Amino acid sequence: MPEEPAAETFEASLDALEKVVKELEAGDLPLERSLDLFEKGMALSETCRKQLEEAESRVEILMRRAGEMQPQPFRNDKG
């Protein structure tokens, strides 16, 4: 499988990560292919994490500039 160009947007990175996960979950892959996919998935995961951290920082800066609200850590109360 040829290498795909690096995903530039969060959405593209997340989509590529989902494809990697689906292929790994399907199973019946040779060990080398599984390792390649795992490595690619880890890199995509790191890319998504960094992009989310950057977005969070930008939101906090905007909130501070507005002066109306203080930045609060994101809490996911759904679980």
VENJO-V312328 format. One record per helix or strand of 2 or more residues. SS is the DSSP state (H for helix, E for strand). FROM is the first residue (numbers start at 1). LEN is the number of residues. Records with the same first field share a line. If there is no record, write none. Layout:
BEGIN
SS = FROM-LEN  FROM-LEN
END
This chain:
BEGIN
H = 10-17  31-36
END
